[in-house]
Amino acid sequence: MVSFLAEAYIFVLAVLAGFQVISKVPSILHTPLMSATNAIHGIILVGALLVVFSAHNSGVFWTALGAVLFATMNLVGGFVVTDRILGLFRTDGGGRSE
């Protein structure tokens, strides 16, 4: 029981620290931050695929397959959001963005 309370305490502190860090990121840094998290999600997807292909029982297989599904959705969603953000800065050849 002590182990669960310690892990819950660490989880709550990580959530609070993450919220504080992310809320203080200036708008100009959101696109590079999204690109970095897309790279991290790509690594997570590769790891989940490795677990799927090396699963020895059905419980591990289905859990890892769920991880592949969620990692794929997160990766694709990150690229869509990044593309939309970068679309705000595109110009139509005139040098001025409107």
Z-matrix of the N, CA and C atoms (Angstrom, degrees):
N
C 1 1.448
C 2 1.517 1 110.90
N 3 1.329 2 116.65 1 -35.74
C 4 1.458 3 119.81 2 179.30
C 5 1.526 4 110.02 3 -64.74
N 6 1.311 5 117.13 4 -36.96
C 7 1.453 6 121.15 5 179.56
C 8 1.530 7 110.72 6 -63.11
N 9 1.335 8 117.31 7 -42.45
C 10 1.461 9 120.58 8 179.19
C 11 1.525 10 110.89 9 -63.97
N 12 1.325 11 117.78 10 -42.81
C 13 1.463 12 120.40 11 179.15
C 14 1.528 13 111.63 12 -64.57
N 15 1.318 14 116.84 13 -38.98
C 16 1.462 15 120.21 14 177.82
C 17 1.525 16 110.43 15 -65.28
N 18 1.322 17 116.72 16 -42.58
C 19 1.468 18 119.98 17 179.01
C 20 1.522 19 111.24 18 -67.06
N 21 1.323 20 118.01 19 -38.85
C 22 1.465 21 120.92 20 177.60
C 23 1.522 22 110.46 21 -65.28
N 24 1.314 23 117.66 22 -39.22
C 25 1.461 24 122.77 23 178.24
C 26 1.532 25 110.27 24 -62.66
N 27 1.323 26 116.92 25 -45.47
C 28 1.465 27 121.22 26 178.58
C 29 1.525 28 110.42 27 -64.15
N 30 1.327 29 117.54 28 -40.05
C 31 1.467 30 121.12 29 179.12
C 32 1.525 31 110.95 30 -62.45
N 33 1.320 32 116.97 31 -45.64
C 34 1.474 33 120.49 32 -179.45
C 35 1.527 34 109.94 33 -64.17
N 36 1.319 35 117.87 34 -42.49
C 37 1.464 36 120.48 35 177.53
C 38 1.526 37 111.40 36 -63.25
N 39 1.334 38 118.03 37 -38.69
C 40 1.463 39 121.14 38 178.58
C 41 1.527 40 110.96 39 -65.86
N 42 1.336 41 117.09 40 -39.91
C 43 1.468 42 120.65 41 177.80
C 44 1.524 43 110.12 42 -63.31
N 45 1.320 44 117.24 43 -46.47
C 46 1.466 45 120.33 44 -179.56
C 47 1.527 46 111.55 45 -64.74
N 48 1.327 47 117.55 46 -43.00
C 49 1.470 48 120.55 47 179.12
C 50 1.523 49 110.67 48 -65.41
N 51 1.339 50 117.46 49 -41.70
C 52 1.464 51 120.97 50 178.31
C 53 1.514 52 111.88 51 -62.76
N 54 1.321 53 116.79 52 -41.30
C 55 1.463 54 120.31 53 178.51
C 56 1.524 55 110.62 54 -63.12
N 57 1.320 56 117.38 55 -42.76
C 58 1.459 57 120.98 56 179.61
C 59 1.528 58 111.19 57 -63.82
N 60 1.324 59 117.08 58 -42.37
C 61 1.464 60 120.63 59 -178.38
C 62 1.527 61 110.53 60 -67.34
N 63 1.328 62 117.70 61 -47.64
C 64 1.465 63 121.43 62 -176.46
C 65 1.521 64 111.38 63 -68.33
N 66 1.316 65 118.36 64 -35.82
C 67 1.464 66 120.15 65 -177.97
C 68 1.528 67 111.94 66 -70.85
N 69 1.319 68 117.78 67 -17.33
C 70 1.457 69 120.72 68 -179.14
C 71 1.529 70 113.24 69 -97.77
N 72 1.337 71 117.94 70 4.12
C 73 1.465 72 121.19 71 179.44
C 74 1.525 73 108.81 72 -75.33
N 75 1.338 74 118.08 73 126.77
C 76 1.466 75 119.35 74 178.41
C 77 1.531 76 111.27 75 -68.87
N 78 1.310 77 116.42 76 156.20
C 79 1.465 78 121.84 77 -175.73
C 80 1.519 79 112.83 78 -59.40
N 81 1.308 80 117.33 79 -33.63
C 82 1.463 81 121.16 80 -177.27
C 83 1.529 82 111.81 81 -66.36
N 84 1.327 83 117.80 82 -21.27
C 85 1.461 84 121.16 83 -177.94
C 86 1.530 85 113.73 84 -96.26
N 87 1.324 86 118.29 85 0.17
C 88 1.462 87 119.16 86 -177.17
C 89 1.519 88 112.63 87 -64.89
N 90 1.342 89 118.16 88 -40.72
C 91 1.460 90 120.18 89 -178.56
C 92 1.522 91 111.79 90 -65.43
N 93 1.345 92 120.68 91 -48.45
C 94 1.472 93 118.56 92 176.51
C 95 1.530 94 112.70 93 -62.89
N 96 1.323 95 116.92 94 -34.08
C 97 1.464 96 120.37 95 178.24
C 98 1.523 97 110.30 96 -65.87
N 99 1.338 98 117.01 97 -40.67
C 100 1.469 99 120.46 98 177.78
C 101 1.528 100 110.50 99 -64.78
N 102 1.322 101 117.52 100 -39.01
C 103 1.469 102 120.50 101 178.54
C 104 1.526 103 110.92 102 -63.33
N 105 1.310 104 116.66 103 -40.59
C 106 1.467 105 120.18 104 178.80
C 107 1.525 106 111.14 105 -66.57
N 108 1.322 107 117.23 106 -41.14
C 109 1.467 108 118.63 107 179.26
C 110 1.521 109 110.89 108 -70.22
N 111 1.330 110 118.64 109 -30.07
C 112 1.464 111 119.88 110 174.26
C 113 1.523 112 110.73 111 -63.05
N 114 1.330 113 117.54 112 -39.69
C 115 1.459 114 120.72 113 177.16
C 116 1.530 115 110.74 114 -63.91
N 117 1.322 116 116.84 115 -40.93
C 118 1.465 117 120.65 116 178.52
C 119 1.529 118 110.25 117 -64.32
N 120 1.337 119 117.20 118 -41.30
C 121 1.464 120 119.74 119 179.37
C 122 1.526 121 111.21 120 -67.01
N 123 1.321 122 117.41 121 -31.03
C 124 1.461 123 119.99 122 174.60
C 125 1.521 124 111.22 123 -63.66
N 126 1.321 125 116.97 124 -40.82
C 127 1.465 126 121.03 125 177.92
C 128 1.525 127 110.29 126 -66.01
N 129 1.339 128 116.82 127 -39.44
C 130 1.465 129 120.69 128 177.82
C 131 1.522 130 110.35 129 -63.39
N 132 1.332 131 116.71 130 -39.96
C 133 1.465 132 120.90 131 179.20
C 134 1.527 133 110.94 132 -63.56
N 135 1.314 134 117.71 133 -42.79
C 136 1.464 135 120.94 134 177.91
C 137 1.528 136 110.24 135 -62.58
N 138 1.324 137 117.56 136 -43.20
C 139 1.462 138 120.56 137 178.09
C 140 1.516 139 112.59 138 -62.92
N 141 1.344 140 116.86 139 -40.82
C 142 1.465 141 119.96 140 178.37
C 143 1.525 142 110.89 141 -65.78
N 144 1.333 143 117.07 142 -37.94
C 145 1.471 144 119.54 143 177.02
C 146 1.523 145 111.23 144 -65.30
N 147 1.319 146 117.29 145 -38.37
C 148 1.463 147 119.92 146 177.27
C 149 1.529 148 111.03 147 -62.57
N 150 1.329 149 116.51 148 -39.16
C 151 1.464 150 119.84 149 178.57
C 152 1.523 151 110.57 150 -67.86
N 153 1.341 152 117.69 151 -39.35
C 154 1.471 153 120.69 152 178.24
C 155 1.523 154 110.22 153 -59.72
N 156 1.334 155 116.56 154 -46.22
C 157 1.461 156 119.44 155 -176.24
C 158 1.522 157 113.71 156 -75.40
N 159 1.322 158 118.32 157 -14.87
C 160 1.465 159 120.21 158 178.78
C 161 1.530 160 112.48 159 -110.83
N 162 1.330 161 117.60 160 12.39
C 163 1.470 162 121.04 161 -178.35
C 164 1.528 163 110.06 162 -69.05
N 165 1.333 164 114.86 163 136.89
C 166 1.457 165 120.37 164 -178.96
C 167 1.527 166 112.98 165 -103.92
N 168 1.330 167 117.48 166 -14.01
C 169 1.466 168 118.85 167 175.38
C 170 1.526 169 109.09 168 -138.25
N 171 1.317 170 115.39 169 167.22
C 172 1.466 171 119.45 170 -172.01
C 173 1.527 172 112.88 171 -70.63
N 174 1.325 173 118.63 172 -30.24
C 175 1.461 174 120.40 173 179.23
C 176 1.521 175 111.99 174 -63.56
N 177 1.319 176 115.58 175 -45.85
C 178 1.465 177 120.59 176 178.30
C 179 1.522 178 109.94 177 -65.63
N 180 1.339 179 116.51 178 -40.19
C 181 1.463 180 120.81 179 -179.19
C 182 1.525 181 111.14 180 -60.73
N 183 1.328 182 117.24 181 -49.47
C 184 1.466 183 119.77 182 -176.61
C 185 1.525 184 112.40 183 -70.41
N 186 1.317 185 116.79 184 -34.14
C 187 1.464 186 119.33 185 175.68
C 188 1.523 187 110.68 186 -65.97
N 189 1.323 188 116.83 187 -44.47
C 190 1.460 189 120.59 188 178.71
C 191 1.519 190 111.28 189 -66.79
N 192 1.317 191 117.87 190 -34.92
C 193 1.462 192 120.79 191 177.07
C 194 1.527 193 110.23 192 -65.80
N 195 1.329 194 116.97 193 -38.10
C 196 1.464 195 120.30 194 173.80
C 197 1.520 196 111.24 195 -63.06
N 198 1.340 197 116.73 196 -39.01
C 199 1.466 198 120.58 197 177.03
C 200 1.520 199 111.00 198 -64.03
N 201 1.333 200 117.18 199 -38.45
C 202 1.463 201 120.88 200 176.46
C 203 1.522 202 110.11 201 -63.16
N 204 1.321 203 116.96 202 -43.75
C 205 1.465 204 120.87 203 179.91
C 206 1.527 205 110.95 204 -61.33
N 207 1.326 206 117.75 205 -49.44
C 208 1.464 207 120.86 206 -178.68
C 209 1.527 208 111.83 207 -67.24
N 210 1.329 209 117.69 208 -38.81
C 211 1.462 210 120.33 209 178.62
C 212 1.528 211 110.75 210 -65.64
N 213 1.328 212 117.04 211 -37.72
C 214 1.461 213 120.62 212 177.81
C 215 1.518 214 111.02 213 -65.82
N 216 1.334 215 116.59 214 -45.20
C 217 1.471 216 119.54 215 178.26
C 218 1.527 217 110.57 216 -61.07
N 219 1.321 218 117.37 217 -41.77
C 220 1.457 219 121.48 218 -179.55
C 221 1.528 220 111.33 219 -66.37
N 222 1.329 221 117.21 220 -41.05
C 223 1.455 222 121.73 221 -179.86
C 224 1.523 223 110.92 222 -66.19
N 225 1.323 224 117.50 223 -48.36
C 226 1.468 225 121.16 224 -179.96
C 227 1.523 226 110.13 225 -64.59
N 228 1.303 227 117.63 226 -43.81
C 229 1.463 228 120.72 227 178.33
C 230 1.510 229 112.05 228 -60.80
N 231 1.319 230 117.23 229 -38.81
C 232 1.459 231 120.80 230 177.52
C 233 1.516 232 112.43 231 -63.61
N 234 1.347 233 116.11 232 -40.68
C 235 1.457 234 118.77 233 177.83
C 236 1.528 235 111.32 234 -68.28
N 237 1.314 236 118.09 235 -37.14
C 238 1.470 237 120.82 236 178.25
C 239 1.525 238 110.40 237 -64.06
N 240 1.325 239 116.76 238 -45.60
C 241 1.465 240 120.51 239 179.86
C 242 1.527 241 110.22 240 -64.46
N 243 1.339 242 117.50 241 -43.51
C 244 1.458 243 120.42 242 178.92
C 245 1.523 244 111.09 243 -61.59
N 246 1.333 245 117.18 244 -41.30
C 247 1.461 246 120.42 245 178.47
C 248 1.524 247 111.34 246 -63.88
N 249 1.308 248 117.18 247 -40.28
C 250 1.467 249 119.74 248 178.02
C 251 1.528 250 111.53 249 -65.78
N 252 1.327 251 117.28 250 -39.49
C 253 1.463 252 120.43 251 178.43
C 254 1.527 253 109.80 252 -65.47
N 255 1.335 254 116.77 253 -44.81
C 256 1.463 255 119.49 254 179.55
C 257 1.524 256 111.42 255 -66.29
N 258 1.329 257 117.38 256 -28.43
C 259 1.462 258 121.11 257 176.43
C 260 1.515 259 112.25 258 -63.34
N 261 1.299 260 117.52 259 -25.43
C 262 1.459 261 120.52 260 177.82
C 263 1.526 262 111.94 261 -68.25
N 264 1.340 263 116.65 262 -23.32
C 265 1.457 264 120.91 263 -176.45
C 266 1.520 265 113.03 264 -101.53
N 267 1.328 266 118.69 265 -0.67
C 268 1.461 267 121.02 266 -179.41
C 269 1.516 268 110.72 267 -73.14
N 270 1.318 269 114.68 268 145.40
C 271 1.461 270 120.30 269 175.74
C 272 1.527 271 108.78 270 -113.28
N 273 1.314 272 116.46 271 161.17
C 274 1.463 273 121.56 272 -179.63
C 275 1.531 274 111.15 273 -101.40
N 276 1.305 275 117.88 274 36.49
C 277 1.442 276 122.35 275 175.29
C 278 1.521 277 114.57 276 91.50
N 279 1.300 278 119.89 277 -15.02
C 280 1.448 279 121.94 278 -177.71
C 281 1.508 280 114.24 279 -85.11
N 282 1.322 281 117.45 280 -7.96
C 283 1.452 282 119.91 281 -179.27
C 284 1.517 283 113.26 282 87.71
N 285 1.304 284 117.70 283 -11.83
C 286 1.462 285 121.36 284 178.63
C 287 1.513 286 109.46 285 -112.98
N 288 1.307 287 117.74 286 137.77
C 289 1.451 288 120.90 287 173.24
C 290 1.509 289 108.84 288 -99.10
N 291 1.287 290 116.01 289 140.15
C 292 1.471 291 120.19 290 -177.71
C 293 1.496 292 111.46 291 -108.39
